[in-house]
Amino acid sequence: MRRAGFVVRARTNDASELRMAVVAPGSIGSSVVRNRIRRRVREAFRSALRAHAEPMGVDLLVTARREAADADFRALEADAAGTLREVGR
């Protein structure tokens, strides 16, 4: 699933919990920029998960994009929530 600030790959797992990894490729910028983007995307998913009540047995690989650095945080949260809804189906 491609969103403005990230790309998500999802796969079901045997556990009844959601596992997530957030990565940022080196082409985005320096380590400071990559870490900031990873933190923003991770927190957007955490916020979206608080509102998502049902447990999910899914592994998510979230690849942050350069656009996540300048994106409005509310927009990132909305994209994360939409992604979780789509994966939960």
Buried (B, 14 or more C-beta within 10 A) or exposed (E): BEBEBBBBEBEEBEEEEBEBEBEBEEEBBEEEEBEBBBEBBBBBBEBBBEEBEEEBEBBBBBBBBBBBBEBEEEBBBBBBBEBBEEBEE
